[in-house]
């Protein structure tokens, strides 16, 4: 868990693949909500496994650097 602004927290990033459905996800926890918000980035548009792995590394780096806030607060 990583602590964020305003008492929010987020889980570590998880990369999942099942039945040709690839995505990166993490969950955001806010103090005033009972259920966490799940943030997903799908990788299905990339068909080649090598390309998906390259994009996965790039997205993980980008998401780690950019997500210092809860995306619910940006809406």
N, C-alpha and C positions, 0 to 999 in steps of 0.2 A: 504494500500500500504506500502510496505517495501522498503526502499532505499538500493540499492546494489552497487557494485563497478562500476566504469566507467560511472556514471550517469544513470544506469539502475534501474528499479523498478520491483517489482513483486506484484501480487495480493495475497490476502489471499487464503489458500487452501480451496477447495470446494469438498465435497464428494457427489456424485450423483448416484442414482440408478433408472433405468427405464427399464422395459421389460427385466429383468435379465442381464442388462449391468451395472455393478458397476465399478466406477472409481473415482480416486482422481485427481483433476486438479488444476493448477494455471497458470496464464498468466504472461509472461515477456515482459516488455516494454523497448525498446532501443531508445535512442534519434534520431538515424539516420534511423529508420524504421517506416513506416506508420501503419502497422498492428502488433499486439502483437504475440509472439510465445506462443503457448499453450503446456504445459508440462503435459502429462497424465500418470497415472499408473493404469492399469486395475486390477480388483480384480476378474475377472470372473473364473479363474481357481480354486477358492475356492468355493465349492458348498454349504456348510452348512452356514446358516446365522450367526450363532454364531462364526464360524471360520472367516468369512469375517469381522465381527465387531472387532474381536481381531487383525487381520492383518491390518485393517484400522487404528486402534489406533497406532499400531507399525509403520506403514508406515508414518503416519502423524508426529510422533515424529522424525523418521529418516530423512524425507524430510525437516522438519523445522531446524534440526541441520546441515544437510549437504548442503542445498542449500543457500549458502551465495553468490554464483556467479550466473550469467546467464548461463544455460547449453549450449546456443549457442556459448559462448566464449570458451567452452571446446572442441569443435569439431575441 
